[in-house]
Amino acid sequence: MAATEEKKLEREAPIDAPEAPGPTAGGSSSRVKFEIFGEEMIEKRVKASGNSGRVYLPPDWVGHRVKIIRID
């Protein structure tokens, strides 16, 4: 097994981890639970930019991977 595959396996949730209630479990909520691992977190509001939205991030984040989750 390659080193990158080993790192990937370490980050995955355990097989016996309990599942979070989904959007149809017990209500009409459309919210979903995410569990992620990372280095830093910033909460920002999306600003309008033409026909799209834009979020400005710190310059030291340039070139790094990010994940965006809409929370409201």
N, C-alpha and C positions, 0 to 999 in steps of 0.2 A: 504494500500500500504506500503511495506517495505521501510526502510530508504535507502537501496541500490537502489531500483527502483526510488525513488524520486531524488536521486543524478544523476542517469542515465538520467532521463527526463530533468533535468536542463541543461545538457551538449548538448543535441540534438539541431539542428538548428530549428528555428521557422518554422512552416508549411508554412507561407506566404513569406518565404525568396526567393528572385529571384534565379533562377537556373543559374549557370555559363555555358557559351557556351561549349558544348561537343566537342569531337574530330572531328565530322562531320559538326559542325555548321560553315559555311562560310569559309572553307579552308581545306587544307590537313594536318594541324598540328595534331600531335598525343599527344599533351600536354593536361593535365587535371588539373583543379584547385582543390586543397585540402584545407580545412579549419580545423585546428586542435587546440586543447587547450592543454597546457602542462606547465611544470615548467621551463625547460631550453632548449636551442637549441644549438647544435654544428654542424658546417659544416666541414666535413672531406672528404678526398679522400680515396677510398677503395684500399687497398693494396692486391697484390696477395698472396695466401696462399695455396699451393698445387693445387688441382683442384677447389678451391673456392676463395672467397674474404674475407677480414677481415677488421674490423673497430675497433680500440681501443678506449675505452671510459674511463672516469675518474673512479677511484676505488670507489668513493662514489655513483656511479650509480649501482653498483652490487646489484642484487636482485630487482631492479626496472623494470617496464615495459617501453619499448621504441618502437617507430614506425620509420621505415626507409623508406624514399621516395627518389627514384632516380631522380635527377633533370637534368641530361644531358646524 
